[in-house]
């Protein structure tokens, strides 16, 4: 209501948030989230340590950085959807420019091939190939967009988005928005 009356602005007025929202919509997600606080390996280790004191933090951090981190990016968006190929996680990474998007496309592909995920119930890194049977990744301008298709069930897919898993870890930005 405050935005409607002109007393405050909305996220829709931020060009990067609007770009991320349009891209998620174009990927046909049924539910999604947008964040301007991409996680770093240190953030994830601290978060998981709070959930499970039994984590081997050094081994976890080493596994998180086994593949190159994504180059710094200001916004990441993700959602869940289903199409003719099955359930998928949609990911949109808004980069600072087209060159950064090209870099992050290659790094995201490398993280999918070489990385894995963890949960608070299972601190062992499980290869992403256990969760995703296939992936369609592309670049459009400063966006990296991906559809990551699940295997036999949806259970691991929300972890990729909503529990800050290591696939989308980036190097820290100098200043968060």
C-alpha positions in Angstrom: 0.0 0.0 0.0 2.9 2.4 0.8 4.4 1.7 -2.7 1.0 2.2 -4.3 0.7 5.6 -2.7 4.2 6.6 -3.7 5.6 6.6 -0.2 8.2 3.9 -0.9 9.6 2.0 -3.8 9.2 -1.7 -4.7 11.7 -4.3 -5.8 10.0 -4.2 -9.2 11.5 -0.8 -9.6 15.0 -2.3 -9.3 16.2 -3.2 -12.8 18.1 -6.3 -11.7 15.3 -7.7 -9.5 12.8 -7.0 -12.4 15.1 -8.8 -14.8 15.4 -11.8 -12.5 11.6 -12.0 -12.0 11.0 -11.8 -15.8 13.5 -14.5 -16.4 12.0 -16.8 -13.8 8.6 -16.2 -15.3 10.0 -17.1 -18.7 11.4 -20.3 -17.4 7.8 -21.1 -16.2 8.4 -21.7 -12.5 5.5 -22.3 -10.2 7.2 -20.9 -7.1 10.4 -18.9 -6.8 12.6 -16.6 -4.7 15.0 -13.8 -5.4 18.0 -12.9 -3.3 20.5 -10.1 -3.4 22.7 -11.9 -0.9 24.5 -14.8 -2.7 26.2 -17.1 -0.3 29.9 -17.7 0.1 31.5 -20.9 1.3 32.1 -19.3 4.7 28.4 -18.4 4.9 27.3 -21.9 4.1 29.7 -23.5 6.5 28.5 -21.2 9.3 24.9 -22.0 8.5 25.3 -25.7 8.4 27.4 -25.7 11.6 24.4 -24.1 13.4 22.2 -26.9 12.2 24.6 -29.8 12.9 27.5 -29.5 15.3 28.9 -32.8 13.9 30.0 -31.2 10.6 33.7 -31.4 9.7 34.0 -27.8 8.8 37.4 -28.0 7.1 36.4 -31.0 5.0 33.1 -29.3 4.1 34.8 -26.1 3.0 37.4 -28.0 1.0 34.6 -29.8 -0.9 32.7 -26.6 -1.5 35.6 -25.0 -3.2 36.7 -28.1 -5.2 35.2 -26.4 -8.3 35.8 -22.7 -9.1 33.3 -20.5 -7.3 31.0 -18.4 -9.4 32.4 -14.9 -10.1 30.7 -12.2 -7.9 27.1 -11.5 -8.9 24.5 -9.3 -7.3 21.3 -11.4 -7.6 20.4 -15.0 -7.8 16.8 -16.3 -8.3 15.5 -19.7 -8.3 12.3 -21.6 -8.5 10.7 -25.0 -9.0 8.6 -26.1 -11.9 7.5 -29.0 -14.0 7.3 -29.3 -17.8 7.3 -32.1 -20.4 10.7 -33.3 -19.2 9.7 -33.5 -15.6 10.4 -31.5 -12.4 13.2 -28.9 -12.5 15.0 -26.3 -10.5 15.2 -23.0 -12.4 18.1 -20.8 -11.7 18.7 -17.2 -12.8 22.0 -15.5 -12.0 22.1 -11.8 -12.7 25.7 -10.8 -13.4 27.2 -7.4 -13.7 27.8 -7.7 -17.4 27.7 -10.2 -20.3 31.3 -11.2 -19.9 30.7 -12.2 -16.2 27.7 -14.2 -17.4 29.9 -16.2 -19.8 32.3 -16.9 -17.0 29.6 -18.0 -14.6 27.9 -20.2 -17.2 31.2 -22.2 -17.5 31.7 -22.2 -13.7 28.2 -23.4 -13.1 28.6 -26.2 -15.5 31.9 -27.1 -13.8 30.2 -27.1 -10.4 27.5 -29.4 -11.7 30.1 -31.8 -13.0 32.5 -31.7 -10.1 30.5 -30.5 -7.0 27.8 -31.9 -4.8 25.3 -31.0 -2.1 24.9 -31.6 1.6 22.0 -31.4 4.0 21.8 -30.9 7.7 20.8 -34.6 7.9 23.7 -35.8 5.8 27.0 -33.8 6.0 28.7 -36.0 3.4 28.9 -34.3 0.0 26.6 -36.1 -2.5 27.4 -35.5 -6.2 24.9 -33.3 -8.0 24.5 -36.1 -10.6 22.6 -37.9 -7.9 20.0 -35.1 -7.9 20.0 -33.9 -11.4 19.7 -36.1 -14.4 20.2 -33.3 -17.0 20.7 -29.6 -17.2 20.0 -26.9 -19.8 22.2 -23.9 -19.2 22.4 -20.8 -21.3 23.4 -17.1 -21.3 21.3 -14.1 -22.4 23.0 -10.8 -22.0 24.0 -10.6 -18.3 21.9 -13.5 -17.3 22.8 -17.1 -16.7 19.7 -19.2 -16.8 19.4 -22.9 -16.1 16.9 -25.6 -15.8 18.2 -28.5 -13.7 16.0 -31.6 -14.1 15.6 -34.0 -11.2 16.0 -37.7 -11.1 13.3 -39.9 -9.7 11.9 -37.5 -7.0 11.8 -33.9 -6.1 13.3 -34.2 -2.6 16.8 -32.9 -3.3 15.7 -30.1 -5.6 14.5 -27.6 -3.0 17.8 -28.0 -1.2 19.5 -26.5 -4.2 17.5 -23.3 -3.7 16.1 -22.9 -0.3 18.8 -24.5 1.9 21.8 -22.6 0.4 23.5 -25.5 -1.2 27.0 -25.3 -2.7 26.1 -25.2 -6.4 25.4 -21.5 -6.4 28.2 -20.3 -4.2 29.9 -17.2 -5.3 33.0 -15.2 -4.4 32.0 -12.4 -2.0 30.9 -9.1 -3.4 32.8 -6.1 -2.1 29.6 -4.5 -1.0 26.2 -6.2 -0.8 23.3 -4.2 -2.2 
